[in-house]
Amino acid sequence: MVVRQHRVKGGAVAVTVVVGLIASAGCSGAGAVDGDQRGGDPVDAVRRAADVLAAAGSSKARTSMEMATGGTRVTIRGEGAYDFRKHVGRLKVLLPPDPAGADKRRPITELFAPGALYMKNRGAGVPADKWVRVDTTGLADGNLVTGGATDPLAAAELLRGVKDVAYVGQARLGGDDVRHYRGVTDIGRAARAASPHARAALAAAAKGFTDDVVAFDAYLDERGRLRKVRHRFNFVNAGRSVAVASTTLLYAFGAAVEVRLPAGRDIFAGKIQS
């Protein structure tokens, strides 16, 4: 386990990182955007991404989180599915190999729910049949970074705070034509505009990050569905700047999603070892 320190407005807050490996290992203004004849107003198209996903129902998802500090770079990958109407999802998260080569890291199963992150195969000190539950509204990053994979719906909700955006042009993704947008979003603004299930976690992130502004690249298909989004975050860990690029890829819309949240008796209540 790694204790990460976010520099926050008015002080420093230490946050326990449940999946953390760092220790061991120009846009157009929102009022004058580039035109997008096929997709309409870029600001409106990007801001509506979360609503369009809710209407789409569900999808499969792949995630990638790249962390870099100094000369160290690690990548955490995830794959699973998400139900955007029920606000729940499931990912199998693959950690990079142990730098020492001593252990083969087991995949971590992550369940996303409003205000909570559940993890199985968390690691040392947690029984194999138990889950770890984390209150995401108490995390200084609102679980945009902590879990090693940004909650796919939170990634879309974060776009509600778009400040500046430009339509880059057409691209191909998974055999489909998509529209590529590039810009910056504001975490605090996104928290205020977010759906009720996402508001508390984003509000925590707005307080936790030194800079609320997050750069992004978003790709929407002809129906306005978010197919891919890449956010770039920066935070401070033990006095060192850490750059994080979190990418979420959505596909196979309408896919069946089964998420059964753990019962209280299945949640580990003991001390988690480092």
N, C-alpha and C positions, 0 to 999 in steps of 0.2 A: 504494500500500500504506500502511496505517496501523499504527502501533505503539500498541497499547492497553495501558494499565497497569491490572491488577487489584490492588486492595489485598488482600493476603493475610494470614492469621494469621502474625504474626512477621516481616512485611516486605512488600516490593512486588516483583512479578514482571512483567517486560515480555513481552508476547506479540505476535507478529507476526500481524496480522489479514489474512487472505487476501482476504476480501471485506468491506471496512470502508469506510463512507462518512461516518462522523460528523465526521471532521476536515475533510472537504471540503463538505460540505453543513451484618366480624366474624362468625365462624363458630362452630358448635357444637363442643365437645370430642369427641375420638375415642371417649371412653368414654361419652358421652351425646349421641348423634347424633339428628337428626330421623329419624322413621320413614319408610320407603319400602316400602309394602306390595307394590308390584309388582316392585321390584328387590332386595328384601332389605336387608341391612345396608349402608349407604352406604360405610363404610370397606372392607369386603370387596369390594364391587362395583368400586370405584375401583382398589384394589390389584391386582385380577385382570385389569385391562385389557390388559396386555402378553401374558399367557397366552392370553386369548381371541383376541387378534389373531393369535397364532401358530397357533391352531387354525383360524382363518378362512383362513389361507394367504397371501392377497395382497389388494391394493386399489390403486386410483388415489389420488392425493394432490394437494392444493393447499396451499401454505404462504404465509404472510404474516409478515414481520418488520418491525415499526415501531420506529424508533429516534428518541429525542428527547433533546436536550440544549440548554439555553438556549432560544433562539428557533428552533433548527433541528430539522426533523423530516423523516425520509426513510422510505420504505417499499420493501422488497425482496420480490418475489413469485416463487413457484416453482410448477411443475406437473409431475407425472410419475406414477410408480408405485413400489410397494414390495412385496418378497417377505418376509413376516415369518417364514417358516420358514427361508429361506436367509440372512436377516439382511442383505440387500442391497437397494439401491434406486437410482433414477435420477430426477433432477429437472432441468428447465431453469429456471434462475434469471434473472429479469429485473431488472436494476438500474434505478433511477430515472434520468431524463435528466441529462446533465451540467449542473450549475448554470450554467456559462458558455455552454451551448448550442453548444459547439464540436464536440462529438463525439456521435455516436449510439452508445450503449453496446451491444455485442453480447451476446446471452444467454450465460450461462455454463452449461455442462453439468456437473452434479455427480453423482458416483457415491458411494454410501455403502456401506461394508463395515466389519466389525468392526475397530475400531482405526484406521481410515483414511478419509480423504476425498480423492477424486480430482476435479480440475477441469480442464476444457478451455475454451479462449478466456479464459484467466485474465487476459490483458491485456499491458501493455507488457513487452517483454523475453522473452516466452515464444513460441516458434514456434507457428504456427497448428495444426500437426499433433502437438503435444506436450501431455502432461498434466502437471499439478502434483499431487504427492502430499503430503498432510499427515498426520502421525501424530497422531491425535486424543487419544491417551493422554498426549501431551506438551503439550497445550493447557491453559491455566489455566481454561478454561471447558468443557473436554471436548467442544467443538464444539456446545454448546447455543446459542451465539451466533455464533461466528466465521464459519461458512460462509454466513451470511445466511439460512439455513433450518435449523431444528432437525431433526436426523435423526428421521423419524416414529416409528421404534421406540424411540429414546432418549426421545422425548416421552412415550411410554407407560410405559417403564421408570422414568422419573422419578416416576410416580405410585405406585410401590411404597413410597415413603417418606412417604405421606400421614400427617399428624399430626392435623389437624382437618378435618372435612368436614361439610357440611350438604346435605341433599336440598332443592333449590330448588323443583322441580316439573316438570311435563311441558312439553315444547316441541315444535315442529315443525322438522325439518331435512331438506331434500331430499325433502319429501313424506312423511316418516316421523315417527312419534312417537318421541321420545327423552326420556331422563331427564337433567335438568340438576343437576349437583353443583358446589358451590363450596367451596373450602377452601385449605389450605396443605400443602405437602409439604417434606420435608427432604432435601437432596441427599445428605448423608452417609448417612442411613438408607437412601435409595434405592440408593446404591452397594453397601451391604452386602447388600441383599436382591435385587440385580439378577441377571439371567441372566449366565452367564460371558462372553458376547460383549460385554456392555454395561458390565461392572463396572469395567474399568480407566479408561474415559473418564469415567464418573460419579465415580470416586474422584478423578480429576484435578480435576474441577469442584468437588468438595467441598473440596479444598485451595485452590482458586483464588479462590472468591468470599468476600467478607467475611462475608456473611450466607447461611447454608445454606438459609434458609427461602424458598420460592418460592410465591407465590399462583397459584391456577389456577381455571379453569372447565372442567369436563369434561362431555361429553354422550355417554351410552351408549344404544344402541338396545335393543330387546326381547331380543336375544340376548346382551346384555352387551358388544357390540363398541363400541370407542371410535370415535365418528363425528366428534367435534371436541374439541380441547383448546386452551386458551389459557393460556400461562404468562407471568408477568410477572417479569422479571429486572431487577436493578440492578447496575451496576458503575461503576468510576471510570476515566475515560480522560483522561490528562494533567491530573489534578487536578480534572476536571469530572465530575459525576454524570451517567450516561447511563441512561435508562429504556428498556427493551426489552420489547415485547409480541410474543410469538411464537405464531402460530396455525397449527394443523395440521388440515386437513379431510380425512377419509377417506371414500371412496365406491366404488361398483362393485367390491365384494368378489369375489374370484375372478378378477379381470382378469389376463391374461397379462403377465408382467414379464420383460423380457430385459435382463440386466446382464452385460456382458463386461468384466472388469477389465483395464486396460491391461497389456501386457507391459513388462518392464523397459526395453527399448529405446525404448519410446514415452513414457517419463517424463522430463521435463525436469530436468536436473541442474545447470543453470547458475544464475547470480544473477538474481533477480527484481527488476526495476526498480520504483521507486516510482511 
